[in-house]
Amino acid sequence: MADAAEAVAQAIRQGSDFVLTFHENPDGDSVGSTLAMARALRRMGKRATVASPGPVPKTFRFLPGVDGVIPWEQVVGEYSVALIIDCGDINRFGPAGKSLVEKAPVILNVDHHLTNSRFGHVNYVDSHAAAAGEQVTAILDRLGVDLDKEMAVCLLTALMTDTGCYRYPNTSPDTLALASRLVAAGGSPALVAEYVYDTRTLSSLRLLDVALSRLELSAGGKVAWSVVRSQDFADTGATEAEAEGIVNYPRTIDGVEVGLLFRETPEGKVKVAFRSRRTVDVSRIALTFGGGGHARAAGCTYEGTLAEAVERVLSNVLASAGDRR
């Protein structure tokens, strides 16, 4: 992957005006890696605009540079490069975001999802990276940009969120070595943990309570799943972003191999989040329904009712877990 990282670095050297954007419902890797890269670009004397499909999730508003993020519709002027980090498919931007990206003469795609569609003119896709933050650091090293405290906080957030605080199987010796380097540069694991893991809104806890009350087990206890309906957000006062992470709870049940969360959207679609422990590659299941991700964490959007999504997706998962119900 060294050549791919250098190819991106070379394209950055040649560019002058950059637009960077998060995918819909951005996570810590997406936000942290993108903000770190934008800061590096500005330190190189380049123009970098960071755009978002909506407000940055409250969990990540402590990150340096987040105040400069603007909505997609406020991006004006021409830009020579669209630099996309931690997004496996350009369709994850929706029509407005996709149009924003495709206007750029050059699209750089930096990602670590196994199912990445290689939508860029230059693609740096490394499924062995624990987080896109690892790839961003590799690019910055090739550009000769030293890590400062602000970049270190952003990149440490990327690593900690995509490895579950180094608990997931994707954590490698390289991941831990980079974490040590980021701490040495001024990143604080305690600060990241306080905002990301140890701070919750009352509305998010109420939504979690609803989801846990609906937990069901299938396949002899190998599969655990729950649903969140559109009305639940109104009833609890929670935002869609506050549903992120609920899917991790079903997987923690003893004996469960796959955990799922079916989340109904106001548009009548269903967001499905998958998590697995060791044996089921959920990225393959998500890909069947037009989604993607990692072997142990993936997602898709089902075009249909909640009942249909549960029936079809769960049947596929049960077959993969060795039980056809």
Secondary structure, DSSP 8 states (H G I E B T S, - for coil): -HHHHHHHHHHHHH--EEEEE--SS--HHHHHHHHHHHHHHHHTT-EEEEEESSS--GGGTTSTTGGG-EEGGG--S--SEEEEES-S-GGGGHHHHHHHHHTSSEEEEEE--TT----SSEEEE-TT-SSHHHHHHHHHHHHT----HHHHHHHHHHHHHHTTTTTSTT--HHHHHHHHHHHHTT--HHHHHHHHTS---HHHHHHHHHHHHT-EEEGGGTEEEEEE-HHHHHHHT--GGGGTTTTHHHHTSTT-SEEEEEEE-TTS-EEEEEEESSS--HHHHHHHTT-EE-SSEEEEEESS-HHHHHHHHHHHHHHHTT---
